[in-house]
Amino acid sequence: MRLSSLLTLGLLACLCVIPACSDNSTALKPSPTAQPSGEIQRIEKKSQVHKFEGYVFELPVRFKSVETGDTSLPRNIKMISFTAPAGNVESKTPQESFVAVRMSDEKAVAEMRKAPRQALVNFSAGVSDGQGLKVLQRGELRPQRIGDQVIYVMPIVLSNNDGTEILGLAAASAGKDHSINIMYMGFSGDHVENAKEIESCLGTFEYEAK
């Protein structure tokens, strides 16, 4: 099954989660009064600018857009996805994947504002379950300020069927009438450095449409 189809299944599963997914992974619980810690460090390596549903952001040039060609998502959900090819040309699994989802849904926006960690737990569970991955650990929620908006970032560790660990990031921000959700997964390569680079990319995620 194509990566885009798996992502779609995960997103639909995420939207159908009632009640909310339980956070039973090993985790560092955030302070209930956590405040934005400041600007995310800007990306320094060569990057490419992308536009998506009123947002402008940068990703390293190794990421290439993936055509989903999938119409099974509800009309109020828009998705864009990217992959970075693996060093092994025979590998069918990309080295990294990055997906951004815009949800124009009052419930999703309210959940993000009220309980951002739980919203990210639900979203990351939906995407990972759809790809047959298991979440092993969710890290501390890290609120970051980008201009006048706040984006919540949560590191995650996942594993596939053979036990290989995958380092990822789940992130989200609530707009006036929508939420933007981001999921990054590093399947191979320098997991730590790549994740740091992607987190710096989140500092370029700005909403231009007014």
N, C-alpha and C positions, 0 to 999 in steps of 0.2 A: 504494500500500500504506500502511496506517495506521502511525503512529509506533509504536504498541504492538506491532504485528506485526514491525516492523523490529527493535525492541529484543529481542523474543523470539528472532528469528533470530540476533542478535548474541550473546545470552547462550548459546544452544545451541552456537554456533561457538566461543565462549570455552571452554566445558566440554569440547569435543572437541579442543582444541589439544594434540596430542602429536606431536613434543616441544613445549616451550615456544616461544612466539613470540620471534623475535629482535628485539632492540632496536636496529634499524638507523637510527633517526631521529637527528637532531642532538640531543644531550643533554648536560647538565651532570651528570657522575657524582657521586653522593653519597659522602661519607666512609663507609667500611665500619664505622666506629665511631660513626656518627651517633646522637645521643641526643635525646630530646624537648626541644624548645627552650622549653617553657612553655605557659601557657594561651593559647588562641586568643582574640583580642579578641571580646567579646560583640557581637552584632548590636545596632545602635542604632535603625535604622529600624523602622517599624511592621511587625510580623510576625504570623504565625498559627501556632499550635501544632498539630502532627500526631503521630499515634501509628502505629507500624508494628512488628508482631512483637516486642513488648517494649521497643521504642525510642521515645523522645520527642524531638522535634526541632522547630525553627522554620524557616520559610521566609517570604520577603517575601510580602505579601498578593497580589501580582500573579500568583503561581503558583496554578494550579487543578489539582486531581486529575484524572487521566485514567483512565477505566475501561478496563482492558485486555480483559476478557472473553475471555482467552486461556487455554486449558487444556493447551497443548502443553509447558509447562515440567514438569520432574520434580517429584515431590511434595516433595523436600527443598529446593526453591528457591522463595522467595516474592519478589514484586516489587511495588513501588509506583512510580508515575511521575507527574510533574507537568509542565505546560507554562505558559509565560507568553506571551500572545498578542502578535503583532507589531503595530507601530503601523499598518501598512498592512492594513486590514481585508480586502483582496482577496488577501493573501498566504496560501498554503497551508502555509507553513513557520512554526512558532512563533518568537518572538524568542529564547526560551530553553527548554531542557529539563533536567529533573532526574530521575534514576532512582536508587532505592536497592534493593539486592538482598541478601537474607539467604540464605546457603548453609549448610545443615546437612550438611556434608561433611567427613570427617576429612582427606582429602587437601587440600582447599582451606584448612582451618585450619592444617595443617602447613606448607603452602607460604607462607601469609601470615606465619607466625612465623619461618620459616627465611629467606625471600627476599622481603620485602615489595615491593621494586621490581619484581621479575620477575612477582609476582602482579598488580600493577597494570598492567604492560605487557600481560600476557595478557588481563586484563579490558577494558582500554581498546581493545585491538585487536579483541576480539570484538564489542564494542558498535559501534565505528566501522565495521568491515568490514560489519556487518549493515545499516548505513545507507548504504553506498557512499561512505564518507568515507575520506580518507587522513591518517594521522598524519604531520605534518611535523617536529614537535619534541616531545620530552618533557623537562621541566625537572628540576631537582634534587628529590630526595625530601625532604620536610619532615615529620619526625615531630613531632607535637604531643600534649601531654598534656591529657586531659579527665578530671578526677577521677583515678580509679585505672586508667584505660585509655589506650592510645596509639592515635591515628589517624594514618595516613600519608597525606600529601597530595602529589600530583604534578601540576603544571601541564602542560597539553598544548596544542599548536596543531595544528589539523586543517585540511583544505581539502575543498571539494566538487568536483563535476565541472567547474564553470566557474572554479575557482581561487580562489574566495572563501575567505578565512581565517576559521576559527572558533576562538575561544578557549575552553578548557575546563579542567576539573579532574577528576582521578580520585583517589578516596580509599578507604581501606579500614582495617578494624580487625578483630582476631581476638578472638572471645569464647571461652568455655570449650569449647563444642561447635559453634561456628558462626563464620562470618565475615560481616561486613557490608561491602558494596561499593557505592560511590557514583560516579555519573558525571554531570557537569554540562557542558552545551554552550551557548555563547552564539552564536546565529546572526546576530544583528543588535543594534542599540542600542549603548550605551556598554560595549564589551567589557571593558575593564580594570576600571572601577568595578563593573560587575555581578559579575565574577569575584571581586573583593575582598569584595563583600557576601556572596556565596555561601560563600566560605571562612570568613567570620565565622560563618555559620550552622552550620558544622561544629562550632563550639564549643558548640552547644546539643544535639548528638547524644549522648544519654545512654541507657544501658541500664538500665531500671528493673526488669525481671523478674529474679528471683533463682533 
